[in-house]
Amino acid sequence: MKGLHVIGVSHAFGNNRVLDNVSMMIPAGELVCLLGPSGSGKTTLMRIAAGLEPLQQGQIIIDDELVADPTMQVPPEDRGIGLMFQDYALFPHLSILDNVTFGILNQPEEQARRRAMEMLDQVNMSQHASKYPHMLSGGQQQRVALARALAPEPKLLLLDEPFSGLDTNLRGQVREDTLKVLKQSGVATVMVTHDPEEAMFMADRIKILGDNGKILQTGRPHEIYYHPQHEFVAKLFGLMNRFEGIVESGAVEIPIGRVPAGDLDDGRKVEVLVRPEGVILETDGKTGAPVDVISTHLLGHDNLVRVRLKGDAENGHDSKELYVRIHHTFEPELSTSITAGVDSEYAFIFPLDKAASPAVSGSVPRPRAAE
């Protein structure tokens, strides 16, 4: 099968193990994002696939050809790989056309230049072919770097934080343009990023690397976001409101409502993580938990609101602060009372006692996305 196969890769720098028995498969035409915090081994895994870092344990296979195991390493230039780094690494002394032509080997010069111009045209940069990198904007340099990576028609494309150097306004458009070009190319693509929003936008599938060097979850963006299988994965996508509780009658009671607990046993002590958009504020509400608004910040497309639950000693509820994301105009000063409830679609339950009984979900406790 064409694409990248990573089998049982482990890697350490001294006593620091950064990858632990990692396996994955990226077929041709699919874009997979490696998402995780700094130090989780994302870039190391990409460098191993590229041949820039010696493989210590496991196998790397590209298009059914073994290119690395502990006994042999095919050089990077012989692996059929296109690389694109976050600093773009364009040669300052070469024109844009010569930069793109540079990686096209074993072709007559005229044919290589013709291919380079085709790729520049595909990324809408052919009119800048005679210019030099310093004459281009960051977004234009990024497009040239993409053209150069794709020009040799690689079997595999590896992107390392390709949009991190762009400003916010430009990043969205360049990401969309890049995705269009990649889909047209049909090449298997691995993109390293620490930005969850970027991974959600770009990826066919996302692989979450934890700080333990293991892949914690693999899935399509919707699956990762709405059905995280690990608290680390849930927290990776931004702010979370955290509660603790005990499963009773198939649900967990938290100060802002009741969350279904799936098949977790009654009496189980759990934590409940609720995304900010899962906290529902009602002005002049008759139901829900009373709250006081501490602050509200307009972020353009939504509001980030911080509220405090009013203390309820009788029910054991403390004056807890919550983050709320609201996708409409919010003017708390116009309301006489505000209450908070929970949308269980954005609430996730994880056992606090890690030793699960086999009757729950096997040897490893699996979190339950509230439904």
N, C-alpha and C positions, 0 to 999 in steps of 0.2 A: 504494500500500500504506500502510495506516495505521501511524503510529509516527514515530520520529525517524530522519532520514537526515542524517549528517554526511559531507560530501564534500570531501576535500582541504584540510582546515583547517590552516593554519599561523599561528602567533602569536608575537610577540616583545615583550619589554619592553626597549626600547633595543637593546642588542647581545645581549641574552640571549634566545635562541629557546627557548621553553618547549613549543611544539607544532610538529611537523614533518610536514606532509602526512598528517594523521590522517583516516581515513575509518571509518565504522561505521554499522550499521543496527540499530535496536531496534524490532521489530514490536510492535503492540498486544498486551497480555497478558504480555509478557516483562519480566523484571527482569534488568538487566545491571549488574554492579558494575565500576566503574573502580578498579582496584587498583594501587597504586604508592607509593613513598616520598614524603616531603615534597619539594616542588619539581618533581615529575614532570609537572605540568600538569593534574592531575585536576580541580581546582576551576576552573581557568581554562577548560577545555573545557566544563564545566557552565555557567559564567557566560555563555559565548559562546552556547550553545544557548538560554539563558534570555533573551538580549538585554541582560544586565547588563554585558557587555563588548563593545565594538564588534568586529565581524568584520573581520580584516585580509585574509585570503585563504581562498578556498573557498566553500562553500555550506552553509546549514542549511535543511532541508526538514522540515516537520511536517505529517503527513497529506496528502502530495502538494502542499502549498502552500509555495512558496519564501518564507521569512521573513527571510533574510539572505544577502547577498553583498557584495562590496566596494563596490557602488554603492547599496545600499538596506538599511535595517534596520527591520523591523516592531517597534514598541514592545513591551516585555515584556507589558504588560497585554492586548495584542491577539494574543498567540501561543497562547492556550489552554493555559497551563502552570501546574501547581501546584508551589510551591516549599516546601521544608522545610529549615530551617537547623539547624546543630548547637546554637544557643542558643534555638531554637524561635521567638523573636521575637514572642511574644504581647504584645498591648497591655495594659499593667498596669491602665489605667483602665476597661477594658471587661470585662463579665462573660464567662464562658466561651461562653455562647450568642451574645453579640454579637461575640466574636472570630471564631467560625466563620461567622456571618452576613456579616461584613465583606467577604469576597471574592466573595460571590454577587451579581453585577451584573445589571442589566437584567431583574430579576424583581420582582413586587410584594412588599412587605415581608412580608406574611403567608406567601406562598409560599416566600420565602427563609428565613424562620425555621423553617418546617416542614421544609425540606430540611436545615437546620443541625441540627435535632433528630434527624432520621433518621441523620445521620452520627455524631452524638454517641452515639446508641444503638448504632450499629455498632461503635464502639470502646469500648463499655461505660462511657460517661462522661455519659449523659443525666441521671443523678441529681445531677450537679455543675453543671448548666447555669447556675444563678444565682450561683455562686461566682466569685471573681476569681483570676487566675493565682497570686498569692502564697500562696493558701490550698491549693494543690495540691502534691503531690510531683513530683519530676523525671519519674518514669514517667507520671504523670497528665498533666503538661504536654506530654509527648511525644505522647500519644494525642490530645490536643486539637489540637496542631499538625498531626498527620496528618489529622484530621477536617477542619480548615480548608483544607488543601491539596487534599483530594478533593471538598469540598462543591461547587465550581463545575463539577464533572464535566470535568476537564481532559483534553486530548488526550495530554498528556505530564506525568509527575511526576518532579521532580528532587529528590533527597535528598542533602544534604551532611553527611556524618559524623553521621547522625541519632541514634546511640546513644552517642556518645563521652562525653556528660555523665552517663551512668547508672552506678551501681555494678555490680560484677561479678554479684552475685546477681540483681539486677533485670534486667540487660541481656538475659539469655537468654530470659526470659519475654516481655519487651516485643518482642524481635525476632520471636519466634514469632507473637505476636498481630498485629504489623504485617504480616508476610508473609501471614497469612490474609486480612487486610483487602485488601491489594493484589491478591491473586489473585482475590478476589471482584469487585473493581472492574474488572479487565480492562484497565487503563491501562498503556501503555508506561512503564517506570520505569527511570531511571538513578540509581544510588546510588554516591556517592563514598566510598571508605574506604581507610584504610592498614592495616586489620586483616585479614590473610589468613583467619583463622578466621571472621570475620564474613562475608567475601565467599563463602567455601565454604558457609556456612549459608544465605545469602539468595539467591544468584544462580542464575538459569537458565544464564547464561553469564558468564564473567569476561573482562575485557580488561585485560591487563597493560601499564601505561605505564612505560617505562624513563626513566632520567634523561637520555636523549637526545631526549626529546620525541616518540618514536615508540611505536606499539603493537607490543610485542614478540611477543605471543601472544594468541590468542582461543580460547576453548574452554569446554566444560562443566567444572565443578569437578574431576570425576574425571580428565579429560584433562589439565588444567593441572597437577594434583598428581602424577600418575603418568607423564606424558609431557611434561615441560618441554622446550621447544625452544631454550632459552638458559640459560646458567649463572645469569644475573641472575634469571630466573624461578624456577629451582630454589632459589636462596638466599633468595628473598623469603619462603619459607614456614618460616623458622626456622633453627636451628642445622644446620650441615652438617659432616661429617667429610670432609676433602679429602686425596686421594692423587694422586700422579703416577705414570705408568707408560708402557709401550710395548706396543702391540698385537702379540701373537704368537699365531699359530694361531687367530685369530678371538676372542681374549679378552685381558683385562688381568689380570695377577697383582698383587694388592695384599697387604699383610701379613696380612689377615684372610680371604683367599680369592681366588677367580677369578671375574671378572665378564665375561660375554659382551659382545663389542664390536660386534655387529650386522655391518654391511658395511664398517666402517672397515678400511682397508688395513693389513696387517701392516707393522710398523716405524713406525707413526704414533705420535707422542708425544701423550699425552692426560692430562687430569685426570679423576679419578673422584670424584664427590660422592656420599656415602652419608648418607641421613637417619639420625638417632639410632635410630629404630625399625628400621632396616635392619641394625643391628649386633646379632647374636644372641649372648647370653652363656649359657654352659652351666656349671653347677656340677659339679665333679668330671668335667669333660668330657675325653674321650679324643682329640678332634679339635679343630682350630682353633688360633689363636694364643694362647699363655699371656699373661694380663694380670694386673695388680695393680689393685685397686679403690682409688681416691683418695678419692672421696666419693660419697654417695648422698643424694638429697633426695626426700622424699615430696611429690608435688604434688596429692594427693587421688585423682585417677583413674589416676595412674601414678607411676612413679619416674624421676627423671633421675639417671643414674649416670655418673660420670666415671672412666675407667679409663686405665691406662698400659700400652702394649705393652711386654713385656719385651724388652730389646735383643737383637738377633740379628745380630751383626756379620758372621757367616759368610754370611748370606743378604742382607746389605745392608739390614736392617730397623732403623730407629732406634727409640728409646724414645718413641714417639709417643703423645700423649694423645687419647682419643676420648670423645665423648658418646654415651650409650646411653639409649634410652627403653624402659622395661619396664612392661607392663600387668598385672603381678601382684606379689605380695609378693616382695621380694628381700632375702635375709639372707646377705650374703657371708661373715659370720663363721662360718657353719655349714658352709662348704665348704673342702675341703683344697686345691683348685685350681680356677681359673676360666679358661675359654678363650673367645675371641671369634671368631665367623664372620660371614659376610655373607649377607643375603637380597637377591638381585639385583633383586627387584621395586622396592626402594627405593634402587637405585644407578644413577647416570646418568653417561654418558661424554661428554666434550666435547673436541674437538681443541684442543691448545695452539697449534699453528701454524694460523692462521686462513685461510691460502691453501689451500683444498681443491682437489684435482683434480676435474674434472667427473665422473670416474668414481665418486666417492664420493657426492656429493649435489647436484651442480650448483655454481653460483657461490658459494653461501653454505653453509658446513658446517652440517649439521643434527645435533644431538646424538642419541645413541642411548640410549633407555631400555633398561636391561638386562632381558632376558626369560628 
